[in-house]
């Protein structure tokens, strides 16, 4: 099926998408198939991918999809982000996708929303272009989900902040040029947190170690230390002591992107498993023709379609700037939990072959495990839903 015919067919099923969205999806897909997928296993083994890939992604406009053209972006909508995420599912490497998403959907939209023109000129423009790498510094050794309990402190000294503390689980942390950093500027609790722009060339900053992970191996995840790091007070992002609020708002976009990413990766995995089932012979017939697999995949196809519409409902509200915490939280919970079951079965049909690193399904299964933990654990998602329902 040609891309044009496919775009028309898609618009009939999912009327939110336009031909422009289809072109973006195809651009990202081809970028992944040519620049990432051929190196997927190699980069996982090395535990890193070339920095130049950020520049290539920037040149394609992938870091500025929803960013104002004034700062080098395209000024598109959330449906364009969904198209980008679907294209990214063809990378066959969760780590690269994670690193790029931290730039495109976790840090830069927050910087555009909260930053001054001076801050955007200094930090946003080079990051949208792919010349600078961004990271988000929130989690600490004492707690990941418990943001209100963070300990890294920034004391005010004249026209400067002086920062001391530690961060953990920071994606892009070993080579970021700047960090959107959550720091304590006031009393204990959620009211005393601020966000600052932190250049990593600052004296006193150090990368403690690059963490060894189970999955998403090609993305660097770091432990960071701040020892009396002095930055200008003009690097305050937004208002003083409003950082917790900003973080909770930013979580919504991150969680929606995580849910959408899970849906598209499940589709790729299921396609791969079904095709394998048609080719692999056992007991005189293709193993995919056995009823147990036909029925199991029929169930997964149904569940993935339901997950997609749950995401699209949340995305539609997000795109119209309407309240959607409940819908996004449900999408994140449902999609990340479903991801575990789908990847398990897609791996199971391949038997021993899937237990090697030679096939993408093994990496997909391994990478998917993070989804019920990262961007808010499933237990946190359930608590948010329960509170919203006044249970």
Secondary structure, DSSP 4 states (H G I P E B T S, - for coil): --HHHHHHHHHHHSTT--HHHHHHHHHHHHHIIIIIGGGHHHHHHHT---THHHHHHHHTTTT-SSS-GGGT-----HHHHHHHHHHHGGGS-HHHHHHHHIIIIIIHHHHHHH--HHHIIIIIHHHHTTSS-EEEE--BTTBSS-GGG---EEEEETTEEEEEEEEEEEETTTT-SEEEEEEE-SSSSGGGEEEEEEETTSTTEEEEEEPP-SS-TTS-EEEEEEEEEEEEGGGEESSTT-HHHHHHHHHHHHHHHHHHHHHHHHHHHHHHHHHHHHH-EETTEEGGGSHHHHHHHHHHHHHHHHHHHHHHHHHHHHHTT---HHHHHHHHHHHHHHHHHHHHHHHHTTGGGGGSSSSHHHHHHHHHGGGGTTTS-HHHHHHHHHHHTT-
